[in-house]
Amino acid sequence: MDKFMELYQYRDKIGEHLLAYILSEGYSKSSFSTATGVSRPTLNLILTGNSPNASTYYKQMGKITNALGYPIDYFVTSLKER
């Protein structure tokens, strides 16, 4: 499965996991948005699994994981290992 579809397939669970990460690291949604360069409305879409398509979602998650210093599949890998 290509990375676009893999991320997109797990978008609901990634959103839940990402929200838990945000809260556990002491971020607010606003501060996380600023830290990652992803707009607050876009972050809300990601957290609720409502990105418009796989390509856009991949780009958005790439921006987030790059800002955090993680590989693009970080949140997918951590979900699979649970």
C-alpha positions in Angstrom: 0.0 0.0 0.0 1.4 3.4 -0.9 2.1 6.0 1.9 -0.7 8.3 0.7 -3.3 5.6 1.1 -1.9 4.2 4.3 -2.0 7.5 6.1 -5.4 8.3 4.7 -6.8 4.9 5.7 -5.9 5.5 9.3 -6.8 9.2 9.5 -9.4 8.8 12.2 -7.1 6.9 14.5 -4.1 9.2 13.6 -6.3 12.1 14.6 -7.0 10.6 18.0 -3.4 9.7 18.5 -2.2 13.2 17.4 -4.6 14.9 19.8 -3.3 12.7 22.6 0.2 13.7 21.6 -0.6 17.4 21.5 -2.1 17.3 25.0 0.6 15.1 26.5 3.3 17.4 25.2 1.5 20.5 26.7 0.5 22.1 23.5 -2.8 23.8 22.9 -4.3 23.4 19.4 -3.2 27.0 18.7 0.4 26.5 19.9 0.7 23.2 18.0 -0.6 24.9 14.9 2.0 27.6 15.2 4.8 25.1 16.0 4.0 23.0 12.9 3.0 25.7 10.4 -0.4 24.0 9.9 -3.4 26.3 10.2 -5.8 25.8 13.0 -8.7 25.0 10.7 -6.6 22.4 8.9 -5.4 21.0 12.2 -9.0 20.6 13.3 -9.7 18.7 10.0 -6.8 16.4 10.7 -7.8 15.7 14.3 -11.3 14.8 13.2 -10.2 12.7 10.2 -11.8 15.0 7.7 -9.1 15.8 5.2 -10.5 16.2 1.6 -8.2 13.6 0.0 -5.2 11.3 0.5 -2.7 13.6 -1.3 -3.7 16.6 0.8 -3.6 14.6 4.0 -0.2 13.3 3.2 1.2 16.8 2.7 -0.4 18.0 5.9 0.9 15.1 7.9 4.3 15.6 6.3 4.4 19.2 7.5 3.5 18.1 11.1 5.9 15.2 11.3 8.7 17.2 9.7 8.2 19.9 12.3 8.3 17.3 15.1 11.3 15.6 13.6 9.5 12.3 13.0 9.2 10.3 9.8 6.0 10.7 7.8 4.7 7.3 9.0 5.4 7.9 12.7 1.8 8.0 13.9 0.8 5.0 11.7 3.7 2.9 12.9 3.0 3.7 16.6 -0.7 2.8 16.0 0.2 -0.6 14.4 2.5 -1.4 17.3 -0.2 -1.0 19.9 
